[in-house]
Structure formats: C-alpha cells, structure tokens
C-alpha cells in the first residue's frame, strides 16, 4: 500500500470530520467517513451552507482572506441528540488550485458535561444555602440556651468547661398563684402569655446587662456579671427587677390574666456549665442562685426581696423598706429588705 | 433517607454519578420506546433532568418535589410499560457501574415509588 493510500485510509477512518472545500464557491470536494456519518445527506458538489444553514458564507470567505482561518461552532440533531461540533476552516493548496480544509471536532460530550456540571452546581448551591439557613437556625437556638461566649467555646471545642464565676448577681422570679392560673386557663393561653412575658423580660434584662439563663415553668432566672465580669452586676439585676414589676403592673391593666411576680435577688459565686449530653442545657448553680431562690419565697405578690447587705451595694438607686429577718439557703439568718419599684429612680 | 445519602457518597459522589447520568442518557435516547419522549427536548434540559433524577434517587442533592415531578410529566403519555422499561434500564446502568445489587434495588425501589406521579396513560 502506498503512503498516499495509507494517508487516505487514515483520513477516512479518523474520528474527526474532515472535508475539502472549493475556496471560490465553498463547495464540498471531499469528506471523510466520519463527516459522512454525521451528515448522512451530504454529497460532493453541495455548498457549505447546504450542510450548515446557519453559517454566514460571506464571513467565511472574508475570514479566510483576511486572517487565514475561520472558526465556529454548529449544533444539529442526530437521533434525538444535540450534536455540537467545533469547526475550523484553513486554506490550503492542491496543486495550483485553492482549496480549504474543514476540520470538525465533536464537542457534544463536553457540552453535555458542562450542562451537567451546571445543573449539579445549581443543586449543590441550593443545598448549601439550605444548610446555611439551617445552621443559622441551630445557632439561634443554641444562643437562646447559652451565652455567646459559651456557645463559641462549645462550637470550637465541642465541650464547655465548667467554670466558677465570682460576684455574679442572680434574679429569681416566679408567679404567685401560678398553679391556680394554670388550672383556670387554657394551656395555649398560659404558654402564649408566658412567652410574651418572658420575651419582654429578656428584652428588659438585656437592656440592663442581664443574661437569662433559663425558665422552668413559671420560674425565670437571669444573671448579671457572667460570663463577662461586671462591677455593676448588682445594679443590673436590681434595675431589671424593678422594671419587671413595672412592666407587669402595666401589662395587668390591659390584659385579662393577672400575673403577679415574686422576685428574689442575691449575689455571690455561681458555677456555669453545659449540663447533659444529648439534651444539653446551659445551667448555673451555686450559693447565689440558691439564695435568690430562697429569698424569692419571702416575697409577696409583686415584691422584690433581697438581703439588706445586697441592697446596700446598689446604694440610692432604689428605695427599700425593711422586711424583718429571713434566712439564706444555708440557713444563715439575715436582715431582708423589699426593693420598691414605685418611685425609685433607675441608676441607669 | 440517611442510608440513601450515604449511597451517593458510597459510590464516589458526583464524579461517579456523572458517569451513570451520561450512560443512562445515552441508553434512554437510543431506546425506541423511551427515546421519543425526548425528541423535541433541548439537550441541556435532558441532561439537567437526568442529573437531578439520578442524584435524587441515589440520595444526593436533589431539587424535585413530588408536585414538580407530577407537573413535569403530566403532558406525556407515559404508560406502565414505559415505566417498567426505565426501571430495568436504570437497574442495568447502576449494575454496570459497579453499584451493588442490594443498593441498585433500593434506588429502583425509590424510583418505583414515584410511578403514580408519572404514569398517566
């Protein structure tokens, strides 16, 4: 077999579509088997635009003369598939006749892959957005359960080291006659009322530098001076306590259900930690919490009770009146006072 | 769903699933019963459809709800025979790409659950 014959065989069998065009009229003079496979109807003598109707033949001629090359893409359907080819036309000489070589590469698979990657990345992006949204919701939920600095520690290390905080002021609140209210009212009403009130308490507390730790039924505990220490922690809980009472007084005037709180205030050390493994909760406990709980029991409806030495520490900020003697959680007898919410000016 | 999620990952995520998608796409278009459904559909849409379809039945990211599936097929005269044929084709493609029989059955099972949403002829 001669070299020419081998060349022709190769040209015919190659997976690239190759055709020769007459430069003057852009007519097909030759095409290989692959070309014929793609364009079954093709015959020699046909013009370029018979096969590629979308091609601007004037532009082809101009490009061949000016730049010596024409490139384009063309799409067509073969057996339900969209086939996309990248074509290049280069001028050549055959003897002394001017011809152009048309080379077509099948880039359908590339187009299909591009298209698949597009649709996949859109799905992934959407999923990522959803995950991000869920993550934000989880974060919001966790931030409801623990202070931000504790949450950051939890997020970074997966655990929270229990820590003792000194000079923390604690406010414990519950409602007098809560059991009776629960019996009288519809469950939905109770929950929505508590939700409303606790949300207001959170907002007020936040304003004065308090951080709500938890609610258990009608028990509401908020603290100041942790996790970040503050030398105003006692003022913070006292101010919040007074505002809680005023808020409820106002609220009771316009709402059908009366809510009368009892508040105990105390200061001291507490331990803060995430408790539990599956259903974890950030909790505080320790002498200050126990004392505030105990003193709350000394409070009547809409009263704020604290030990006298606690009240001394917030100075003139709120008026107080002596309320006899009481006991702290460990049994120590102390003089107790009622913090008055009425006319005292807030040391804000 | 948790198990299906791992199946998408188990077989190599998108890099393997993409090959399954393209193979299924080829076989679908070559098939004289199922191919004609795609006669007038732009290829980008077919590929998009196949990608989402395979990805979702293998528990990967997916974005079709049942209502969407129903809507997308409502104009097509799809019979039980068509559905059965695609189930066979899907099983074959999965097996040819090294998906274990048990997993392939699970994928086809998830697919079969949607029969009522697409068969309407």
Interface residues (C-beta under 8 A of the other chain):
Chain A: X79 X80 X81 X82 X109 X111 X112 X113 X115 X116 X118 X119 X120 X122 X123 X124 X126 X127
Chain B: X14 X18 X21 X22 X25 X29 X30 X35 X36 X38 X39 X42 X43 X44 X47 X48 X50 X51 X52 X55 X60 X61 X62 X63
